[in-house]
Amino acid sequence: ISDIIPESTRMVVTDQMGITQPSAIRAALDNNVLVNLYSHQRTYHPKVFLAYNSGEPTAAVIGSANLSYSGLVKGEEAALLIRERVVLDSLGEWFEDLFEIHSKPLHAGSAEFSAFETSWKNNALRRIRDHAPVLTNRQPASLAVDVDSLEDLFAKIQLPLATLGFDQAGNNIRNLQWLYHALENENPKFKTKGTNELKLLGLLDPSLRELTPLGRSAKNLQIAAFAREWVRWLFNSSEVSLSHINPRLVKISCST
């Protein structure tokens, strides 16, 4: 792995099923990996890894595993390591055709990438909503929800808010228990330390210097219920309203 050169690495991905996370593709692009988006009409479903040396394929791994946590860690998968020259040559030709003819370059910030992000976001939200009864069920069986859906959920919330636990010099909320302490003890003029933490999560309107509707409702919710309500509010709020409360919320809502 240490011999892999990002600038010499090529990938072909697809957004056909809306499960390829844009944040992963963006990380590859930021490291100068060449990424193409599959553009042919057929269903794109290969799991092939080709290793090259001096321009020639030297090994290939073909299997059932997706490039994901479930595929590489959790699931029961199978793969073959191939070194036969005739097979490698055939795979090399197949990939060149795939990369040069049946896919097109994907660049961060392009219209294609924006459409890629939108497709993933819409499908991720659908998967999260489909599992909502499981995720909110208090029975032990709720832990059986599939890892991919949890990945969707957590990928939607990026640092510094994702952990709700690190300050990072950004006045991040320290934990939900402290949030409730701040809600219960803020004075009407909101001049104490808790003010910044309430602003960060969109519970305090900085211009009106009063709690937002979400902030007012939070006082009547249990912590777990509030966490779900906050995520729902973030996803459903417009960029304009989020920017009015805290511009950082817009970046979190629109990321990945």
C-alpha positions as a Markdown table, in Angstrom:
| # | Residue | x | y | z |
|---|---|---|---|---|
| 1 | Ile | 0.0 | 0.0 | 0.0 |
| 2 | Ser | 2.9 | 2.3 | 0.8 |
| 3 | Asp | 4.0 | 2.1 | -2.9 |
| 4 | Ile | 0.7 | 3.4 | -4.2 |
| 5 | Ile | 1.1 | 6.8 | -5.9 |
| 6 | Pro | -2.2 | 8.8 | -5.8 |
| 7 | Glu | -1.4 | 10.6 | -9.0 |
| 8 | Ser | -1.0 | 7.3 | -10.8 |
| 9 | Thr | -4.2 | 5.8 | -9.3 |
| 10 | Arg | -7.4 | 5.7 | -11.4 |
| 11 | Met | -10.9 | 4.9 | -10.2 |
| 12 | Val | -14.2 | 4.4 | -12.0 |
| 13 | Val | -17.2 | 5.0 | -9.7 |
| 14 | Thr | -21.0 | 5.2 | -10.2 |
| 15 | Asp | -23.9 | 7.0 | -8.6 |
| 16 | Gln | -26.5 | 4.7 | -10.1 |
| 17 | Met | -27.6 | 3.4 | -6.7 |
| 18 | Gly | -26.9 | 6.5 | -4.7 |
| 19 | Ile | -24.7 | 4.8 | -2.2 |
| 20 | Thr | -21.2 | 6.0 | -3.2 |
| 21 | Gln | -20.4 | 8.7 | -0.6 |
| 22 | Pro | -19.2 | 12.0 | -2.2 |
| 23 | Ser | -17.0 | 12.7 | 0.8 |
| 24 | Ala | -15.0 | 9.6 | 0.0 |
| 25 | Ile | -14.7 | 10.6 | -3.7 |
| 26 | Arg | -13.7 | 14.2 | -2.6 |
| 27 | Ala | -11.0 | 12.8 | -0.4 |
| 28 | Ala | -9.6 | 10.8 | -3.4 |
| 29 | Leu | -9.7 | 13.9 | -5.6 |
| 30 | Asp | -8.0 | 16.0 | -2.9 |
| 31 | Asn | -5.2 | 13.4 | -3.0 |
| 32 | Asn | -4.8 | 13.7 | -6.8 |
| 33 | Val | -6.5 | 10.4 | -7.6 |
| 34 | Leu | -8.0 | 10.4 | -11.1 |
| 35 | Val | -11.7 | 9.6 | -10.7 |
| 36 | Asn | -14.1 | 9.0 | -13.5 |
| 37 | Leu | -17.9 | 8.6 | -13.3 |
| 38 | Tyr | -19.4 | 5.7 | -15.2 |
| 39 | Ser | -21.5 | 7.0 | -18.1 |
| 40 | His | -22.7 | 3.9 | -19.9 |
| 41 | Gln | -26.3 | 2.8 | -19.8 |
| 42 | Arg | -25.6 | -0.6 | -18.3 |
| 43 | Thr | -25.7 | -1.3 | -14.6 |
| 44 | Tyr | -22.2 | -0.8 | -13.1 |
| 45 | His | -21.4 | -3.4 | -10.5 |
| 46 | Pro | -17.7 | -4.7 | -10.9 |
| 47 | Lys | -15.4 | -5.0 | -7.9 |
| 48 | Val | -12.0 | -5.2 | -9.5 |
| 49 | Phe | -8.6 | -3.9 | -8.3 |
| 50 | Leu | -5.7 | -3.8 | -10.7 |
| 51 | Ala | -2.1 | -3.3 | -9.7 |
| 52 | Tyr | 0.4 | -1.9 | -12.2 |
| 53 | Asn | 4.1 | -1.7 | -12.5 |
| 54 | Ser | 5.9 | 0.2 | -15.2 |
| 55 | Gly | 2.6 | 0.6 | -17.0 |
| 56 | Glu | 1.8 | -3.1 | -17.1 |
| 57 | Pro | -0.8 | -4.9 | -14.9 |
| 58 | Thr | 0.9 | -7.2 | -12.4 |
| 59 | Ala | -1.9 | -8.4 | -10.2 |
| 60 | Ala | -5.7 | -8.2 | -9.9 |
| 61 | Val | -8.1 | -8.8 | -7.1 |
| 62 | Ile | -11.7 | -9.7 | -8.2 |
| 63 | Gly | -14.4 | -10.4 | -5.6 |
| 64 | Ser | -17.8 | -9.7 | -4.2 |
| 65 | Ala | -16.9 | -6.9 | -1.8 |
| 66 | Asn | -17.8 | -3.3 | -2.3 |
| 67 | Leu | -15.3 | -0.6 | -1.2 |
| 68 | Ser | -17.1 | 0.0 | 2.1 |
| 69 | Tyr | -17.1 | -1.0 | 5.7 |
| 70 | Ser | -19.6 | -3.7 | 5.2 |
| 71 | Gly | -17.8 | -5.1 | 2.2 |
| 72 | Leu | -14.3 | -5.0 | 3.6 |
| 73 | Val | -14.8 | -5.5 | 7.3 |
| 74 | Lys | -18.3 | -6.7 | 8.3 |
| 75 | Gly | -19.6 | -8.8 | 5.5 |
| 76 | Glu | -18.9 | -12.3 | 4.4 |
| 77 | Glu | -17.1 | -11.9 | 1.1 |
| 78 | Ala | -14.9 | -13.8 | -1.4 |
| 79 | Ala | -12.1 | -12.7 | -3.7 |
| 80 | Leu | -9.5 | -14.1 | -6.0 |
| 81 | Leu | -5.9 | -12.9 | -6.4 |
| 82 | Ile | -4.9 | -13.2 | -10.1 |
| 83 | Arg | -1.4 | -13.1 | -11.5 |
| 84 | Glu | -1.9 | -15.0 | -14.9 |
| 85 | Arg | -0.5 | -12.8 | -17.7 |
| 86 | Val | -3.3 | -13.5 | -20.2 |
| 87 | Val | -6.0 | -12.7 | -17.7 |
| 88 | Leu | -4.2 | -9.5 | -16.6 |
| 89 | Asp | -3.8 | -8.3 | -20.1 |
| 90 | Ser | -7.5 | -8.9 | -20.8 |
| 91 | Leu | -8.5 | -7.0 | -17.6 |
| 92 | Gly | -6.1 | -4.2 | -18.5 |
| 93 | Glu | -7.8 | -3.8 | -21.9 |
| 94 | Trp | -11.2 | -3.9 | -20.2 |
| 95 | Phe | -10.3 | -1.2 | -17.7 |
| 96 | Glu | -8.8 | 1.1 | -20.4 |
| 97 | Asp | -12.0 | 0.8 | -22.4 |
| 98 | Leu | -14.0 | 1.5 | -19.3 |
| 99 | Phe | -11.9 | 4.5 | -18.2 |
| 100 | Glu | -11.4 | 6.1 | -21.6 |
| 101 | Ile | -14.7 | 5.4 | -23.4 |
| 102 | His | -17.5 | 4.5 | -20.9 |
| 103 | Ser | -16.8 | 7.0 | -18.2 |
| 104 | Lys | -16.0 | 10.7 | -17.9 |
| 105 | Pro | -13.8 | 12.7 | -15.5 |
| 106 | Leu | -15.3 | 13.8 | -12.2 |
| 107 | His | -14.0 | 17.0 | -10.6 |
| 108 | Ala | -14.9 | 18.5 | -7.3 |
| 109 | Gly | -16.9 | 21.7 | -7.8 |
| 110 | Ser | -18.2 | 20.6 | -11.2 |
| 111 | Ala | -21.9 | 20.3 | -12.2 |
| 112 | Glu | -21.4 | 16.5 | -12.4 |
| 113 | Phe | -20.0 | 16.4 | -8.9 |
| 114 | Ser | -22.9 | 18.5 | -7.6 |
| 115 | Ala | -25.4 | 16.1 | -9.2 |
| 116 | Phe | -23.4 | 13.2 | -7.7 |
| 117 | Glu | -23.7 | 14.8 | -4.2 |
| 118 | Thr | -27.5 | 15.5 | -4.7 |
| 119 | Ser | -28.1 | 11.9 | -5.7 |
| 120 | Trp | -26.3 | 10.5 | -2.7 |
| 121 | Lys | -27.9 | 12.9 | -0.3 |
| 122 | Asn | -31.5 | 12.1 | -1.5 |
| 123 | Asn | -30.9 | 8.4 | -1.3 |
| 124 | Ala | -29.1 | 8.6 | 2.0 |
| 125 | Leu | -32.1 | 10.5 | 3.5 |
| 126 | Arg | -34.5 | 8.0 | 2.1 |
| 127 | Arg | -32.5 | 5.1 | 3.6 |
| 128 | Ile | -32.4 | 6.9 | 7.0 |
| 129 | Arg | -36.1 | 7.5 | 6.9 |
| 130 | Asp | -36.8 | 3.9 | 5.9 |
| 131 | His | -34.9 | 2.8 | 9.0 |
| 132 | Ala | -36.4 | 5.4 | 11.3 |
| 133 | Pro | -38.7 | 3.0 | 13.1 |
| 134 | Val | -35.7 | 0.7 | 13.8 |
| 135 | Leu | -33.4 | 3.6 | 14.8 |
| 136 | Thr | -36.0 | 5.0 | 17.2 |
| 137 | Asn | -37.1 | 1.7 | 18.6 |
| 138 | Arg | -36.0 | 1.4 | 22.2 |
| 139 | Gln | -35.9 | -2.4 | 22.1 |
| 140 | Pro | -32.5 | -4.1 | 21.9 |
| 141 | Ala | -33.3 | -5.3 | 18.4 |
| 142 | Ser | -32.8 | -1.7 | 17.3 |
| 143 | Leu | -29.1 | -2.4 | 17.3 |
| 144 | Ala | -29.6 | -4.7 | 14.3 |
| 145 | Val | -30.0 | -1.8 | 11.9 |
| 146 | Asp | -27.5 | -2.2 | 9.0 |
| 147 | Val | -24.2 | -0.5 | 9.2 |
| 148 | Asp | -24.5 | 1.1 | 5.8 |
| 149 | Ser | -27.6 | 3.1 | 7.0 |
| 150 | Leu | -25.7 | 4.3 | 10.1 |
| 151 | Glu | -22.8 | 5.3 | 7.9 |
| 152 | Asp | -25.3 | 7.4 | 5.9 |
| 153 | Leu | -26.6 | 9.0 | 9.0 |
| 154 | Phe | -23.2 | 9.9 | 10.5 |
| 155 | Ala | -21.7 | 11.0 | 7.2 |
| 156 | Lys | -24.4 | 13.7 | 7.0 |
| 157 | Ile | -23.0 | 15.4 | 10.1 |
| 158 | Gln | -19.4 | 16.5 | 9.9 |
| 159 | Leu | -17.0 | 17.9 | 12.4 |
| 160 | Pro | -17.0 | 20.0 | 14.6 |
| 161 | Leu | -20.6 | 18.9 | 15.3 |
| 162 | Ala | -20.4 | 15.2 | 14.6 |
| 163 | Thr | -19.0 | 14.2 | 18.0 |
| 164 | Leu | -20.8 | 16.9 | 20.1 |
| 165 | Gly | -17.8 | 16.4 | 22.3 |
| 166 | Phe | -14.7 | 18.5 | 21.3 |
| 167 | Asp | -14.2 | 22.2 | 21.6 |
| 168 | Gln | -11.7 | 22.6 | 18.8 |
| 169 | Ala | -11.5 | 26.3 | 19.5 |
| 170 | Gly | -14.9 | 26.7 | 17.9 |
| 171 | Asn | -17.1 | 26.9 | 21.0 |
| 172 | Asn | -18.5 | 23.5 | 20.2 |
| 173 | Ile | -21.1 | 22.1 | 22.4 |
| 174 | Arg | -19.4 | 19.8 | 25.0 |
| 175 | Asn | -22.2 | 17.3 | 25.3 |
| 176 | Leu | -26.0 | 17.2 | 25.3 |
| 177 | Gln | -26.2 | 17.2 | 29.1 |
| 178 | Trp | -24.4 | 20.6 | 29.1 |
| 179 | Leu | -26.8 | 21.8 | 26.4 |
| 180 | Tyr | -29.7 | 21.2 | 28.7 |
| 181 | His | -27.8 | 23.0 | 31.5 |
| 182 | Ala | -27.3 | 26.0 | 29.2 |
| 183 | Leu | -31.0 | 26.0 | 28.2 |
| 184 | Glu | -32.1 | 25.9 | 31.8 |
| 185 | Asn | -29.8 | 28.6 | 33.1 |
| 186 | Glu | -29.5 | 31.2 | 30.4 |
| 187 | Asn | -30.8 | 34.6 | 31.4 |
| 188 | Pro | -33.1 | 36.6 | 29.1 |
| 189 | Lys | -30.2 | 38.6 | 27.6 |
| 190 | Phe | -28.1 | 35.6 | 26.9 |
| 191 | Lys | -24.7 | 36.9 | 27.9 |
| 192 | Thr | -23.1 | 33.8 | 29.5 |
| 193 | Lys | -20.7 | 31.1 | 28.1 |
| 194 | Gly | -23.6 | 28.9 | 27.1 |
| 195 | Thr | -24.7 | 31.5 | 24.5 |
| 196 | Asn | -22.1 | 30.5 | 22.0 |
| 197 | Glu | -23.0 | 26.8 | 22.4 |
| 198 | Leu | -26.7 | 27.5 | 21.9 |
| 199 | Lys | -25.9 | 29.6 | 18.7 |
| 200 | Leu | -23.7 | 26.8 | 17.3 |
| 201 | Leu | -26.6 | 24.3 | 17.3 |
| 202 | Gly | -29.2 | 26.7 | 16.1 |
| 203 | Leu | -31.1 | 27.0 | 19.4 |
| 204 | Leu | -30.5 | 30.7 | 19.8 |
| 205 | Asp | -31.2 | 33.4 | 17.2 |
| 206 | Pro | -28.2 | 35.8 | 17.5 |
| 207 | Ser | -30.1 | 38.8 | 16.0 |
| 208 | Leu | -33.2 | 38.5 | 18.1 |
| 209 | Arg | -31.2 | 37.2 | 21.1 |
| 210 | Glu | -33.9 | 34.7 | 22.0 |
| 211 | Leu | -34.4 | 31.0 | 21.6 |
| 212 | Thr | -35.4 | 29.6 | 18.2 |
| 213 | Pro | -38.6 | 27.5 | 18.0 |
| 214 | Leu | -36.2 | 24.5 | 18.1 |
| 215 | Gly | -34.5 | 25.8 | 21.2 |
| 216 | Arg | -37.9 | 26.3 | 22.9 |
| 217 | Ser | -39.1 | 22.8 | 22.0 |
| 218 | Ala | -35.8 | 21.3 | 23.3 |
| 219 | Lys | -36.7 | 22.1 | 26.9 |
| 220 | Asn | -39.6 | 19.7 | 26.7 |
| 221 | Leu | -37.8 | 16.8 | 25.0 |
| 222 | Gln | -35.7 | 14.0 | 26.3 |
| 223 | Ile | -32.1 | 14.0 | 25.1 |
| 224 | Ala | -32.5 | 11.2 | 22.6 |
| 225 | Ala | -35.7 | 12.7 | 21.2 |
| 226 | Phe | -34.0 | 16.1 | 20.9 |
| 227 | Ala | -31.1 | 14.6 | 19.0 |
| 228 | Arg | -33.4 | 13.1 | 16.4 |
| 229 | Glu | -35.4 | 16.4 | 16.2 |
| 230 | Trp | -32.2 | 18.4 | 15.7 |
| 231 | Val | -31.0 | 16.2 | 12.8 |
| 232 | Arg | -34.5 | 16.3 | 11.2 |
| 233 | Trp | -34.5 | 20.1 | 11.6 |
| 234 | Leu | -31.1 | 20.5 | 10.1 |
| 235 | Phe | -31.9 | 18.4 | 7.0 |
| 236 | Asn | -35.3 | 20.1 | 6.4 |
| 237 | Ser | -34.3 | 23.8 | 6.9 |
| 238 | Ser | -33.4 | 26.0 | 4.0 |
| 239 | Glu | -29.9 | 27.4 | 3.6 |
| 240 | Val | -31.2 | 30.9 | 4.1 |
| 241 | Ser | -32.7 | 30.2 | 7.5 |
| 242 | Leu | -29.7 | 28.2 | 8.6 |
| 243 | Ser | -27.3 | 31.0 | 7.5 |
| 244 | His | -29.4 | 33.5 | 9.4 |
| 245 | Ile | -28.9 | 31.5 | 12.6 |
| 246 | Asn | -25.3 | 30.3 | 12.1 |
| 247 | Pro | -23.5 | 30.1 | 8.7 |
| 248 | Arg | -21.6 | 27.0 | 9.9 |
| 249 | Leu | -24.8 | 25.1 | 9.9 |
| 250 | Val | -25.2 | 25.6 | 6.2 |
| 251 | Lys | -21.8 | 24.0 | 5.5 |
| 252 | Ile | -22.7 | 21.0 | 7.7 |
| 253 | Ser | -26.1 | 20.6 | 6.0 |
| 254 | Cys | -24.7 | 20.7 | 2.5 |
| 255 | Ser | -21.5 | 18.7 | 3.0 |
| 256 | Thr | -21.0 | 15.2 | 1.6 |
